């Protein structure tokens, strides 16, 4: 039987990565979703298409270009040189950046849908009560869009947990630093360690089922917007 001390590090690293990525995406994705929902610019759908690219783009393609940007000859290498490093690739920070970009549409789209579902009426009423644009956003739009935020957070977290191609390209396979759950399972399969592979694969299967079931149940109870 495999020891828990061997299985736990990639699990812990994956959960840490997913939690940080989800928080960053909620912070970064909220203004993007608000702009996409409210803007009347002709080119906003072009921006929406860029945000949604990871839905159809092979993860290795995104990982390849990130590897170039973060490598010693890219902007990431120049930035890393400020503290004496050669590259930002194959670091935990690179995993966070790649995960944020790759999971962005899974967070932005539900929040955008929730903002669009609010309509103009609640915001107009708040405006007649002399609420500033900032107050209308935080006191009216955000509470009414809460289902979208919850959906985005769940999808962003779950999608990050299951990442493979992007994290492999820009993070490699460094135990304790970039070896996440999906990479560990790939290692076990390559080395024919079927028991460990079954444990991790089974755990991810159960996790995926619980996430989908929870979303379906909560969608009926509080009216979560569909993505």
PyMOL commands that place a pseudoatom at each C-alpha (Angstrom):
pseudoatom trace, name=CA, resn=UNK, resi=1, chain=A, elem=C, hetatm=0, pos=[0.000, 0.000, 0.000]
pseudoatom trace, name=CA, resn=UNK, resi=2, chain=A, elem=C, hetatm=0, pos=[1.284, 3.504, -0.784]
pseudoatom trace, name=CA, resn=UNK, resi=3, chain=A, elem=C, hetatm=0, pos=[2.204, 5.759, 2.088]
pseudoatom trace, name=CA, resn=UNK, resi=4, chain=A, elem=C, hetatm=0, pos=[0.112, 8.845, 2.736]
pseudoatom trace, name=CA, resn=UNK, resi=5, chain=A, elem=C, hetatm=0, pos=[3.311, 10.876, 3.057]
pseudoatom trace, name=CA, resn=UNK, resi=6, chain=A, elem=C, hetatm=0, pos=[3.963, 10.206, -0.636]
pseudoatom trace, name=CA, resn=UNK, resi=7, chain=A, elem=C, hetatm=0, pos=[0.460, 10.970, -1.873]
pseudoatom trace, name=CA, resn=UNK, resi=8, chain=A, elem=C, hetatm=0, pos=[-0.269, 14.010, 0.285]
pseudoatom trace, name=CA, resn=UNK, resi=9, chain=A, elem=C, hetatm=0, pos=[2.273, 16.555, -1.128]
pseudoatom trace, name=CA, resn=UNK, resi=10, chain=A, elem=C, hetatm=0, pos=[0.798, 16.687, -4.672]
pseudoatom trace, name=CA, resn=UNK, resi=11, chain=A, elem=C, hetatm=0, pos=[-2.715, 16.778, -3.214]
pseudoatom trace, name=CA, resn=UNK, resi=12, chain=A, elem=C, hetatm=0, pos=[-1.809, 19.648, -0.895]
pseudoatom trace, name=CA, resn=UNK, resi=13, chain=A, elem=C, hetatm=0, pos=[-0.039, 21.517, -3.702]
pseudoatom trace, name=CA, resn=UNK, resi=14, chain=A, elem=C, hetatm=0, pos=[-3.048, 21.075, -6.000]
pseudoatom trace, name=CA, resn=UNK, resi=15, chain=A, elem=C, hetatm=0, pos=[-5.502, 22.354, -3.398]
pseudoatom trace, name=CA, resn=UNK, resi=16, chain=A, elem=C, hetatm=0, pos=[-3.242, 25.330, -2.655]
pseudoatom trace, name=CA, resn=UNK, resi=17, chain=A, elem=C, hetatm=0, pos=[-2.928, 26.123, -6.360]
pseudoatom trace, name=CA, resn=UNK, resi=18, chain=A, elem=C, hetatm=0, pos=[-6.686, 25.827, -6.902]
pseudoatom trace, name=CA, resn=UNK, resi=19, chain=A, elem=C, hetatm=0, pos=[-7.492, 28.051, -3.908]
pseudoatom trace, name=CA, resn=UNK, resi=20, chain=A, elem=C, hetatm=0, pos=[-5.048, 30.799, -4.917]
pseudoatom trace, name=CA, resn=UNK, resi=21, chain=A, elem=C, hetatm=0, pos=[-6.152, 30.631, -8.547]
pseudoatom trace, name=CA, resn=UNK, resi=22, chain=A, elem=C, hetatm=0, pos=[-9.817, 30.916, -7.578]
pseudoatom trace, name=CA, resn=UNK, resi=23, chain=A, elem=C, hetatm=0, pos=[-9.212, 33.979, -5.398]
pseudoatom trace, name=CA, resn=UNK, resi=24, chain=A, elem=C, hetatm=0, pos=[-7.140, 35.675, -8.111]
pseudoatom trace, name=CA, resn=UNK, resi=25, chain=A, elem=C, hetatm=0, pos=[-9.762, 34.888, -10.745]
pseudoatom trace, name=CA, resn=UNK, resi=26, chain=A, elem=C, hetatm=0, pos=[-12.582, 36.338, -8.645]
pseudoatom trace, name=CA, resn=UNK, resi=27, chain=A, elem=C, hetatm=0, pos=[-10.581, 39.534, -8.162]
pseudoatom trace, name=CA, resn=UNK, resi=28, chain=A, elem=C, hetatm=0, pos=[-9.452, 39.829, -11.779]
pseudoatom trace, name=CA, resn=UNK, resi=29, chain=A, elem=C, hetatm=0, pos=[-12.493, 38.311, -13.437]
pseudoatom trace, name=CA, resn=UNK, resi=30, chain=A, elem=C, hetatm=0, pos=[-15.157, 40.430, -11.715]
pseudoatom trace, name=CA, resn=UNK, resi=31, chain=A, elem=C, hetatm=0, pos=[-14.299, 43.750, -13.416]
pseudoatom trace, name=CA, resn=UNK, resi=32, chain=A, elem=C, hetatm=0, pos=[-13.858, 41.943, -16.742]
pseudoatom trace, name=CA, resn=UNK, resi=33, chain=A, elem=C, hetatm=0, pos=[-17.268, 40.290, -16.378]
pseudoatom trace, name=CA, resn=UNK, resi=34, chain=A, elem=C, hetatm=0, pos=[-18.873, 43.595, -15.344]
pseudoatom trace, name=CA, resn=UNK, resi=35, chain=A, elem=C, hetatm=0, pos=[-17.418, 45.390, -18.355]
pseudoatom trace, name=CA, resn=UNK, resi=36, chain=A, elem=C, hetatm=0, pos=[-18.506, 42.631, -20.727]
pseudoatom trace, name=CA, resn=UNK, resi=37, chain=A, elem=C, hetatm=0, pos=[-22.014, 42.701, -19.268]
pseudoatom trace, name=CA, resn=UNK, resi=38, chain=A, elem=C, hetatm=0, pos=[-22.417, 46.491, -19.304]
pseudoatom trace, name=CA, resn=UNK, resi=39, chain=A, elem=C, hetatm=0, pos=[-20.270, 47.815, -22.122]
pseudoatom trace, name=CA, resn=UNK, resi=40, chain=A, elem=C, hetatm=0, pos=[-21.744, 48.735, -25.489]
pseudoatom trace, name=CA, resn=UNK, resi=41, chain=A, elem=C, hetatm=0, pos=[-18.397, 48.820, -27.244]
pseudoatom trace, name=CA, resn=UNK, resi=42, chain=A, elem=C, hetatm=0, pos=[-18.436, 47.142, -30.649]
pseudoatom trace, name=CA, resn=UNK, resi=43, chain=A, elem=C, hetatm=0, pos=[-15.278, 45.213, -29.875]
pseudoatom trace, name=CA, resn=UNK, resi=44, chain=A, elem=C, hetatm=0, pos=[-16.384, 43.810, -26.522]
pseudoatom trace, name=CA, resn=UNK, resi=45, chain=A, elem=C, hetatm=0, pos=[-17.216, 40.432, -28.044]
pseudoatom trace, name=CA, resn=UNK, resi=46, chain=A, elem=C, hetatm=0, pos=[-13.681, 40.279, -29.409]
pseudoatom trace, name=CA, resn=UNK, resi=47, chain=A, elem=C, hetatm=0, pos=[-12.487, 40.683, -25.816]
pseudoatom trace, name=CA, resn=UNK, resi=48, chain=A, elem=C, hetatm=0, pos=[-14.973, 38.017, -24.732]
pseudoatom trace, name=CA, resn=UNK, resi=49, chain=A, elem=C, hetatm=0, pos=[-13.569, 35.702, -27.407]
pseudoatom trace, name=CA, resn=UNK, resi=50, chain=A, elem=C, hetatm=0, pos=[-10.033, 36.220, -26.094]
pseudoatom trace, name=CA, resn=UNK, resi=51, chain=A, elem=C, hetatm=0, pos=[-11.198, 35.431, -22.550]
pseudoatom trace, name=CA, resn=UNK, resi=52, chain=A, elem=C, hetatm=0, pos=[-12.966, 32.295, -23.809]
pseudoatom trace, name=CA, resn=UNK, resi=53, chain=A, elem=C, hetatm=0, pos=[-10.030, 31.025, -25.898]
pseudoatom trace, name=CA, resn=UNK, resi=54, chain=A, elem=C, hetatm=0, pos=[-8.986, 28.383, -23.327]
pseudoatom trace, name=CA, resn=UNK, resi=55, chain=A, elem=C, hetatm=0, pos=[-12.335, 26.658, -23.885]
pseudoatom trace, name=CA, resn=UNK, resi=56, chain=A, elem=C, hetatm=0, pos=[-11.210, 25.521, -27.347]
pseudoatom trace, name=CA, resn=UNK, resi=57, chain=A, elem=C, hetatm=0, pos=[-7.453, 26.103, -27.316]
pseudoatom trace, name=CA, resn=UNK, resi=58, chain=A, elem=C, hetatm=0, pos=[-5.348, 22.998, -26.623]
pseudoatom trace, name=CA, resn=UNK, resi=59, chain=A, elem=C, hetatm=0, pos=[-3.746, 23.475, -23.196]
pseudoatom trace, name=CA, resn=UNK, resi=60, chain=A, elem=C, hetatm=0, pos=[-0.319, 22.603, -24.574]
pseudoatom trace, name=CA, resn=UNK, resi=61, chain=A, elem=C, hetatm=0, pos=[-0.549, 25.567, -26.968]
pseudoatom trace, name=CA, resn=UNK, resi=62, chain=A, elem=C, hetatm=0, pos=[-1.226, 27.977, -24.111]
pseudoatom trace, name=CA, resn=UNK, resi=63, chain=A, elem=C, hetatm=0, pos=[1.482, 26.283, -22.063]
pseudoatom trace, name=CA, resn=UNK, resi=64, chain=A, elem=C, hetatm=0, pos=[3.971, 26.552, -24.925]
pseudoatom trace, name=CA, resn=UNK, resi=65, chain=A, elem=C, hetatm=0, pos=[3.564, 30.305, -25.328]
pseudoatom trace, name=CA, resn=UNK, resi=66, chain=A, elem=C, hetatm=0, pos=[3.615, 30.838, -21.576]
pseudoatom trace, name=CA, resn=UNK, resi=67, chain=A, elem=C, hetatm=0, pos=[6.823, 28.825, -21.426]
pseudoatom trace, name=CA, resn=UNK, resi=68, chain=A, elem=C, hetatm=0, pos=[8.400, 31.173, -23.964]
pseudoatom trace, name=CA, resn=UNK, resi=69, chain=A, elem=C, hetatm=0, pos=[7.172, 34.288, -22.142]
pseudoatom trace, name=CA, resn=UNK, resi=70, chain=A, elem=C, hetatm=0, pos=[8.309, 33.045, -18.739]
pseudoatom trace, name=CA, resn=UNK, resi=71, chain=A, elem=C, hetatm=0, pos=[11.584, 31.528, -19.958]
pseudoatom trace, name=CA, resn=UNK, resi=72, chain=A, elem=C, hetatm=0, pos=[15.067, 33.038, -19.719]
pseudoatom trace, name=CA, resn=UNK, resi=73, chain=A, elem=C, hetatm=0, pos=[14.714, 34.822, -23.077]
pseudoatom trace, name=CA, resn=UNK, resi=74, chain=A, elem=C, hetatm=0, pos=[11.258, 36.240, -22.369]
pseudoatom trace, name=CA, resn=UNK, resi=75, chain=A, elem=C, hetatm=0, pos=[9.841, 38.952, -20.111]
pseudoatom trace, name=CA, resn=UNK, resi=76, chain=A, elem=C, hetatm=0, pos=[9.614, 36.428, -17.290]
pseudoatom trace, name=CA, resn=UNK, resi=77, chain=A, elem=C, hetatm=0, pos=[13.359, 35.819, -17.465]
pseudoatom trace, name=CA, resn=UNK, resi=78, chain=A, elem=C, hetatm=0, pos=[14.051, 39.553, -17.276]
pseudoatom trace, name=CA, resn=UNK, resi=79, chain=A, elem=C, hetatm=0, pos=[11.758, 39.872, -14.276]
pseudoatom trace, name=CA, resn=UNK, resi=80, chain=A, elem=C, hetatm=0, pos=[13.326, 36.861, -12.559]
pseudoatom trace, name=CA, resn=UNK, resi=81, chain=A, elem=C, hetatm=0, pos=[16.742, 38.425, -13.088]
pseudoatom trace, name=CA, resn=UNK, resi=82, chain=A, elem=C, hetatm=0, pos=[15.802, 41.147, -10.585]
pseudoatom trace, name=CA, resn=UNK, resi=83, chain=A, elem=C, hetatm=0, pos=[16.304, 38.621, -7.772]
pseudoatom trace, name=CA, resn=UNK, resi=84, chain=A, elem=C, hetatm=0, pos=[19.035, 36.571, -9.401]
pseudoatom trace, name=CA, resn=UNK, resi=85, chain=A, elem=C, hetatm=0, pos=[16.947, 33.841, -11.036]
pseudoatom trace, name=CA, resn=UNK, resi=86, chain=A, elem=C, hetatm=0, pos=[17.082, 32.864, -14.706]
pseudoatom trace, name=CA, resn=UNK, resi=87, chain=A, elem=C, hetatm=0, pos=[13.428, 32.093, -15.379]
pseudoatom trace, name=CA, resn=UNK, resi=88, chain=A, elem=C, hetatm=0, pos=[9.927, 32.143, -13.945]
pseudoatom trace, name=CA, resn=UNK, resi=89, chain=A, elem=C, hetatm=0, pos=[9.108, 28.861, -15.658]
pseudoatom trace, name=CA, resn=UNK, resi=90, chain=A, elem=C, hetatm=0, pos=[9.042, 25.701, -13.553]
pseudoatom trace, name=CA, resn=UNK, resi=91, chain=A, elem=C, hetatm=0, pos=[7.975, 27.616, -10.450]
pseudoatom trace, name=CA, resn=UNK, resi=92, chain=A, elem=C, hetatm=0, pos=[4.784, 27.642, -8.424]
pseudoatom trace, name=CA, resn=UNK, resi=93, chain=A, elem=C, hetatm=0, pos=[4.192, 31.235, -9.529]
pseudoatom trace, name=CA, resn=UNK, resi=94, chain=A, elem=C, hetatm=0, pos=[4.178, 30.043, -13.139]
pseudoatom trace, name=CA, resn=UNK, resi=95, chain=A, elem=C, hetatm=0, pos=[1.539, 27.462, -12.246]
pseudoatom trace, name=CA, resn=UNK, resi=96, chain=A, elem=C, hetatm=0, pos=[-0.636, 30.190, -10.741]
pseudoatom trace, name=CA, resn=UNK, resi=97, chain=A, elem=C, hetatm=0, pos=[-0.314, 32.376, -13.845]
pseudoatom trace, name=CA, resn=UNK, resi=98, chain=A, elem=C, hetatm=0, pos=[-1.057, 29.502, -16.202]
pseudoatom trace, name=CA, resn=UNK, resi=99, chain=A, elem=C, hetatm=0, pos=[-3.993, 28.340, -14.107]
pseudoatom trace, name=CA, resn=UNK, resi=100, chain=A, elem=C, hetatm=0, pos=[-5.485, 31.828, -13.971]
pseudoatom trace, name=CA, resn=UNK, resi=101, chain=A, elem=C, hetatm=0, pos=[-5.358, 32.183, -17.747]
pseudoatom trace, name=CA, resn=UNK, resi=102, chain=A, elem=C, hetatm=0, pos=[-6.581, 28.662, -18.450]
pseudoatom trace, name=CA, resn=UNK, resi=103, chain=A, elem=C, hetatm=0, pos=[-9.494, 28.760, -15.966]
pseudoatom trace, name=CA, resn=UNK, resi=104, chain=A, elem=C, hetatm=0, pos=[-10.554, 32.361, -16.634]
pseudoatom trace, name=CA, resn=UNK, resi=105, chain=A, elem=C, hetatm=0, pos=[-13.576, 31.632, -18.867]
pseudoatom trace, name=CA, resn=UNK, resi=106, chain=A, elem=C, hetatm=0, pos=[-14.977, 29.250, -16.252]
pseudoatom trace, name=CA, resn=UNK, resi=107, chain=A, elem=C, hetatm=0, pos=[-15.143, 32.140, -13.790]
pseudoatom trace, name=CA, resn=UNK, resi=108, chain=A, elem=C, hetatm=0, pos=[-15.795, 35.158, -16.004]
pseudoatom trace, name=CA, resn=UNK, resi=109, chain=A, elem=C, hetatm=0, pos=[-18.687, 33.685, -17.986]
pseudoatom trace, name=CA, resn=UNK, resi=110, chain=A, elem=C, hetatm=0, pos=[-20.949, 32.751, -15.023]
pseudoatom trace, name=CA, resn=UNK, resi=111, chain=A, elem=C, hetatm=0, pos=[-20.341, 36.135, -13.409]
pseudoatom trace, name=CA, resn=UNK, resi=112, chain=A, elem=C, hetatm=0, pos=[-21.061, 37.922, -16.693]
pseudoatom trace, name=CA, resn=UNK, resi=113, chain=A, elem=C, hetatm=0, pos=[-24.280, 35.934, -17.092]
pseudoatom trace, name=CA, resn=UNK, resi=114, chain=A, elem=C, hetatm=0, pos=[-25.320, 36.870, -13.557]
pseudoatom trace, name=CA, resn=UNK, resi=115, chain=A, elem=C, hetatm=0, pos=[-24.632, 40.563, -14.142]
pseudoatom trace, name=CA, resn=UNK, resi=116, chain=A, elem=C, hetatm=0, pos=[-26.610, 40.502, -17.401]
pseudoatom trace, name=CA, resn=UNK, resi=117, chain=A, elem=C, hetatm=0, pos=[-29.522, 38.729, -15.680]
pseudoatom trace, name=CA, resn=UNK, resi=118, chain=A, elem=C, hetatm=0, pos=[-29.870, 41.596, -13.195]
pseudoatom trace, name=CA, resn=UNK, resi=119, chain=A, elem=C, hetatm=0, pos=[-31.166, 43.948, -15.856]
pseudoatom trace, name=CA, resn=UNK, resi=120, chain=A, elem=C, hetatm=0, pos=[-31.326, 47.723, -15.695]
pseudoatom trace, name=CA, resn=UNK, resi=121, chain=A, elem=C, hetatm=0, pos=[-34.207, 48.182, -13.256]
pseudoatom trace, name=CA, resn=UNK, resi=122, chain=A, elem=C, hetatm=0, pos=[-32.433, 47.539, -9.913]
pseudoatom trace, name=CA, resn=UNK, resi=123, chain=A, elem=C, hetatm=0, pos=[-29.537, 49.795, -10.892]
pseudoatom trace, name=CA, resn=UNK, resi=124, chain=A, elem=C, hetatm=0, pos=[-31.885, 52.532, -12.063]
pseudoatom trace, name=CA, resn=UNK, resi=125, chain=A, elem=C, hetatm=0, pos=[-33.767, 52.407, -8.782]
pseudoatom trace, name=CA, resn=UNK, resi=126, chain=A, elem=C, hetatm=0, pos=[-30.507, 52.683, -6.862]
pseudoatom trace, name=CA, resn=UNK, resi=127, chain=A, elem=C, hetatm=0, pos=[-29.530, 55.655, -9.035]
pseudoatom trace, name=CA, resn=UNK, resi=128, chain=A, elem=C, hetatm=0, pos=[-32.778, 57.462, -8.176]
pseudoatom trace, name=CA, resn=UNK, resi=129, chain=A, elem=C, hetatm=0, pos=[-31.813, 57.048, -4.520]
pseudoatom trace, name=CA, resn=UNK, resi=130, chain=A, elem=C, hetatm=0, pos=[-28.587, 58.907, -5.317]
pseudoatom trace, name=CA, resn=UNK, resi=131, chain=A, elem=C, hetatm=0, pos=[-26.365, 55.860, -5.046]
pseudoatom trace, name=CA, resn=UNK, resi=132, chain=A, elem=C, hetatm=0, pos=[-23.017, 56.389, -6.732]
pseudoatom trace, name=CA, resn=UNK, resi=133, chain=A, elem=C, hetatm=0, pos=[-21.843, 53.996, -9.485]
pseudoatom trace, name=CA, resn=UNK, resi=134, chain=A, elem=C, hetatm=0, pos=[-19.511, 52.413, -6.926]
pseudoatom trace, name=CA, resn=UNK, resi=135, chain=A, elem=C, hetatm=0, pos=[-22.364, 51.938, -4.430]
pseudoatom trace, name=CA, resn=UNK, resi=136, chain=A, elem=C, hetatm=0, pos=[-24.663, 50.573, -7.127]
pseudoatom trace, name=CA, resn=UNK, resi=137, chain=A, elem=C, hetatm=0, pos=[-22.041, 48.003, -8.036]
pseudoatom trace, name=CA, resn=UNK, resi=138, chain=A, elem=C, hetatm=0, pos=[-21.211, 46.798, -4.519]
pseudoatom trace, name=CA, resn=UNK, resi=139, chain=A, elem=C, hetatm=0, pos=[-24.616, 47.230, -2.872]
pseudoatom trace, name=CA, resn=UNK, resi=140, chain=A, elem=C, hetatm=0, pos=[-26.878, 46.116, -5.718]
pseudoatom trace, name=CA, resn=UNK, resi=141, chain=A, elem=C, hetatm=0, pos=[-25.074, 44.317, -8.534]
pseudoatom trace, name=CA, resn=UNK, resi=142, chain=A, elem=C, hetatm=0, pos=[-22.704, 42.135, -6.516]
pseudoatom trace, name=CA, resn=UNK, resi=143, chain=A, elem=C, hetatm=0, pos=[-25.339, 40.797, -4.043]
pseudoatom trace, name=CA, resn=UNK, resi=144, chain=A, elem=C, hetatm=0, pos=[-27.784, 40.070, -6.861]
pseudoatom trace, name=CA, resn=UNK, resi=145, chain=A, elem=C, hetatm=0, pos=[-25.033, 38.319, -8.833]
pseudoatom trace, name=CA, resn=UNK, resi=146, chain=A, elem=C, hetatm=0, pos=[-24.032, 36.115, -5.899]
pseudoatom trace, name=CA, resn=UNK, resi=147, chain=A, elem=C, hetatm=0, pos=[-25.140, 32.883, -7.654]
pseudoatom trace, name=CA, resn=UNK, resi=148, chain=A, elem=C, hetatm=0, pos=[-22.808, 33.715, -10.532]
pseudoatom trace, name=CA, resn=UNK, resi=149, chain=A, elem=C, hetatm=0, pos=[-19.907, 34.296, -8.169]
pseudoatom trace, name=CA, resn=UNK, resi=150, chain=A, elem=C, hetatm=0, pos=[-20.553, 30.976, -6.453]
pseudoatom trace, name=CA, resn=UNK, resi=151, chain=A, elem=C, hetatm=0, pos=[-20.793, 29.161, -9.776]
pseudoatom trace, name=CA, resn=UNK, resi=152, chain=A, elem=C, hetatm=0, pos=[-17.595, 30.759, -11.032]
pseudoatom trace, name=CA, resn=UNK, resi=153, chain=A, elem=C, hetatm=0, pos=[-15.718, 29.966, -7.835]
pseudoatom trace, name=CA, resn=UNK, resi=154, chain=A, elem=C, hetatm=0, pos=[-16.747, 26.307, -7.916]
pseudoatom trace, name=CA, resn=UNK, resi=155, chain=A, elem=C, hetatm=0, pos=[-15.977, 25.874, -11.612]
pseudoatom trace, name=CA, resn=UNK, resi=156, chain=A, elem=C, hetatm=0, pos=[-12.672, 27.734, -11.369]
pseudoatom trace, name=CA, resn=UNK, resi=157, chain=A, elem=C, hetatm=0, pos=[-11.530, 25.653, -8.408]
pseudoatom trace, name=CA, resn=UNK, resi=158, chain=A, elem=C, hetatm=0, pos=[-12.615, 22.345, -9.938]
pseudoatom trace, name=CA, resn=UNK, resi=159, chain=A, elem=C, hetatm=0, pos=[-11.095, 23.132, -13.330]
pseudoatom trace, name=CA, resn=UNK, resi=160, chain=A, elem=C, hetatm=0, pos=[-7.761, 24.047, -11.754]
pseudoatom trace, name=CA, resn=UNK, resi=161, chain=A, elem=C, hetatm=0, pos=[-7.691, 20.785, -9.816]
pseudoatom trace, name=CA, resn=UNK, resi=162, chain=A, elem=C, hetatm=0, pos=[-8.016, 18.830, -13.055]
pseudoatom trace, name=CA, resn=UNK, resi=163, chain=A, elem=C, hetatm=0, pos=[-5.433, 20.731, -15.122]
pseudoatom trace, name=CA, resn=UNK, resi=164, chain=A, elem=C, hetatm=0, pos=[-2.676, 18.757, -16.822]
pseudoatom trace, name=CA, resn=UNK, resi=165, chain=A, elem=C, hetatm=0, pos=[-1.337, 20.127, -20.115]
pseudoatom trace, name=CA, resn=UNK, resi=166, chain=A, elem=C, hetatm=0, pos=[-0.686, 23.701, -19.019]
pseudoatom trace, name=CA, resn=UNK, resi=167, chain=A, elem=C, hetatm=0, pos=[0.897, 22.807, -15.682]
pseudoatom trace, name=CA, resn=UNK, resi=168, chain=A, elem=C, hetatm=0, pos=[3.084, 20.166, -17.300]
pseudoatom trace, name=CA, resn=UNK, resi=169, chain=A, elem=C, hetatm=0, pos=[4.392, 22.605, -19.924]
pseudoatom trace, name=CA, resn=UNK, resi=170, chain=A, elem=C, hetatm=0, pos=[5.224, 25.502, -17.595]
pseudoatom trace, name=CA, resn=UNK, resi=171, chain=A, elem=C, hetatm=0, pos=[5.752, 23.689, -14.313]
pseudoatom trace, name=CA, resn=UNK, resi=172, chain=A, elem=C, hetatm=0, pos=[7.407, 20.429, -15.209]
pseudoatom trace, name=CA, resn=UNK, resi=173, chain=A, elem=C, hetatm=0, pos=[7.516, 17.755, -12.540]
pseudoatom trace, name=CA, resn=UNK, resi=174, chain=A, elem=C, hetatm=0, pos=[9.337, 19.094, -9.479]
pseudoatom trace, name=CA, resn=UNK, resi=175, chain=A, elem=C, hetatm=0, pos=[8.240, 17.330, -6.256]
pseudoatom trace, name=CA, resn=UNK, resi=176, chain=A, elem=C, hetatm=0, pos=[6.936, 19.744, -3.661]
pseudoatom trace, name=CA, resn=UNK, resi=177, chain=A, elem=C, hetatm=0, pos=[7.036, 22.711, -6.066]
pseudoatom trace, name=CA, resn=UNK, resi=178, chain=A, elem=C, hetatm=0, pos=[5.194, 21.963, -9.299]
pseudoatom trace, name=CA, resn=UNK, resi=179, chain=A, elem=C, hetatm=0, pos=[4.187, 18.294, -9.093]
pseudoatom trace, name=CA, resn=UNK, resi=180, chain=A, elem=C, hetatm=0, pos=[0.421, 18.602, -8.814]
pseudoatom trace, name=CA, resn=UNK, resi=181, chain=A, elem=C, hetatm=0, pos=[-2.146, 15.835, -8.619]
pseudoatom trace, name=CA, resn=UNK, resi=182, chain=A, elem=C, hetatm=0, pos=[-2.570, 15.221, -12.349]
pseudoatom trace, name=CA, resn=UNK, resi=183, chain=A, elem=C, hetatm=0, pos=[1.205, 15.096, -12.903]
pseudoatom trace, name=CA, resn=UNK, resi=184, chain=A, elem=C, hetatm=0, pos=[1.641, 12.675, -10.000]
pseudoatom trace, name=CA, resn=UNK, resi=185, chain=A, elem=C, hetatm=0, pos=[-1.004, 10.366, -11.450]
pseudoatom trace, name=CA, resn=UNK, resi=186, chain=A, elem=C, hetatm=0, pos=[0.720, 10.487, -14.853]
pseudoatom trace, name=CA, resn=UNK, resi=187, chain=A, elem=C, hetatm=0, pos=[3.988, 9.535, -13.149]
pseudoatom trace, name=CA, resn=UNK, resi=188, chain=A, elem=C, hetatm=0, pos=[2.386, 6.561, -11.435]
pseudoatom trace, name=CA, resn=UNK, resi=189, chain=A, elem=C, hetatm=0, pos=[0.924, 5.305, -14.708]
pseudoatom trace, name=CA, resn=UNK, resi=190, chain=A, elem=C, hetatm=0, pos=[4.279, 5.666, -16.472]
pseudoatom trace, name=CA, resn=UNK, resi=191, chain=A, elem=C, hetatm=0, pos=[6.022, 3.663, -13.749]
pseudoatom trace, name=CA, resn=UNK, resi=192, chain=A, elem=C, hetatm=0, pos=[3.219, 1.051, -13.630]
pseudoatom trace, name=CA, resn=UNK, resi=193, chain=A, elem=C, hetatm=0, pos=[2.311, 1.900, -10.035]
pseudoatom trace, name=CA, resn=UNK, resi=194, chain=A, elem=C, hetatm=0, pos=[-1.333, 1.075, -10.570]
pseudoatom trace, name=CA, resn=UNK, resi=195, chain=A, elem=C, hetatm=0, pos=[-2.446, 1.185, -6.939]
pseudoatom trace, name=CA, resn=UNK, resi=196, chain=A, elem=C, hetatm=0, pos=[-1.340, 4.791, -6.484]
pseudoatom trace, name=CA, resn=UNK, resi=197, chain=A, elem=C, hetatm=0, pos=[-2.780, 5.732, -9.897]
pseudoatom trace, name=CA, resn=UNK, resi=198, chain=A, elem=C, hetatm=0, pos=[-6.126, 4.167, -8.975]
pseudoatom trace, name=CA, resn=UNK, resi=199, chain=A, elem=C, hetatm=0, pos=[-6.233, 6.032, -5.671]
pseudoatom trace, name=CA, resn=UNK, resi=200, chain=A, elem=C, hetatm=0, pos=[-5.598, 9.425, -7.259]
pseudoatom trace, name=CA, resn=UNK, resi=201, chain=A, elem=C, hetatm=0, pos=[-7.820, 8.789, -10.289]
pseudoatom trace, name=CA, resn=UNK, resi=202, chain=A, elem=C, hetatm=0, pos=[-10.632, 7.493, -8.105]
pseudoatom trace, name=CA, resn=UNK, resi=203, chain=A, elem=C, hetatm=0, pos=[-10.330, 10.490, -5.821]
pseudoatom trace, name=CA, resn=UNK, resi=204, chain=A, elem=C, hetatm=0, pos=[-10.533, 12.911, -8.750]
pseudoatom trace, name=CA, resn=UNK, resi=205, chain=A, elem=C, hetatm=0, pos=[-13.524, 11.024, -10.160]
pseudoatom trace, name=CA, resn=UNK, resi=206, chain=A, elem=C, hetatm=0, pos=[-15.372, 11.314, -6.856]
pseudoatom trace, name=CA, resn=UNK, resi=207, chain=A, elem=C, hetatm=0, pos=[-14.401, 14.982, -6.595]
pseudoatom trace, name=CA, resn=UNK, resi=208, chain=A, elem=C, hetatm=0, pos=[-15.756, 15.710, -10.086]
pseudoatom trace, name=CA, resn=UNK, resi=209, chain=A, elem=C, hetatm=0, pos=[-19.012, 13.896, -9.329]
pseudoatom trace, name=CA, resn=UNK, resi=210, chain=A, elem=C, hetatm=0, pos=[-19.508, 15.784, -6.058]
pseudoatom trace, name=CA, resn=UNK, resi=211, chain=A, elem=C, hetatm=0, pos=[-18.856, 19.136, -7.749]
pseudoatom trace, name=CA, resn=UNK, resi=212, chain=A, elem=C, hetatm=0, pos=[-21.368, 18.465, -10.543]
pseudoatom trace, name=CA, resn=UNK, resi=213, chain=A, elem=C, hetatm=0, pos=[-23.980, 17.078, -8.153]
pseudoatom trace, name=CA, resn=UNK, resi=214, chain=A, elem=C, hetatm=0, pos=[-23.603, 20.041, -5.802]
pseudoatom trace, name=CA, resn=UNK, resi=215, chain=A, elem=C, hetatm=0, pos=[-24.015, 22.494, -8.676]
pseudoatom trace, name=CA, resn=UNK, resi=216, chain=A, elem=C, hetatm=0, pos=[-27.140, 20.752, -9.960]
pseudoatom trace, name=CA, resn=UNK, resi=217, chain=A, elem=C, hetatm=0, pos=[-28.728, 20.682, -6.508]
pseudoatom trace, name=CA, resn=UNK, resi=218, chain=A, elem=C, hetatm=0, pos=[-27.855, 24.269, -5.636]
pseudoatom trace, name=CA, resn=UNK, resi=219, chain=A, elem=C, hetatm=0, pos=[-28.913, 25.486, -9.077]
pseudoatom trace, name=CA, resn=UNK, resi=220, chain=A, elem=C, hetatm=0, pos=[-32.443, 24.304, -8.351]
pseudoatom trace, name=CA, resn=UNK, resi=221, chain=A, elem=C, hetatm=0, pos=[-32.472, 25.757, -4.846]
pseudoatom trace, name=CA, resn=UNK, resi=222, chain=A, elem=C, hetatm=0, pos=[-31.099, 29.233, -5.451]
pseudoatom trace, name=CA, resn=UNK, resi=223, chain=A, elem=C, hetatm=0, pos=[-31.340, 29.595, -9.203]
pseudoatom trace, name=CA, resn=UNK, resi=224, chain=A, elem=C, hetatm=0, pos=[-27.709, 29.512, -10.270]
pseudoatom trace, name=CA, resn=UNK, resi=225, chain=A, elem=C, hetatm=0, pos=[-27.235, 30.734, -13.841]
pseudoatom trace, name=CA, resn=UNK, resi=226, chain=A, elem=C, hetatm=0, pos=[-26.234, 28.136, -16.390]
pseudoatom trace, name=CA, resn=UNK, resi=227, chain=A, elem=C, hetatm=0, pos=[-22.894, 28.600, -18.148]
for i in range(1, 227): cmd.bond("trace and resi %d" % i, "trace and resi %d" % (i + 1))
show_as sticks, trace
zoom trace
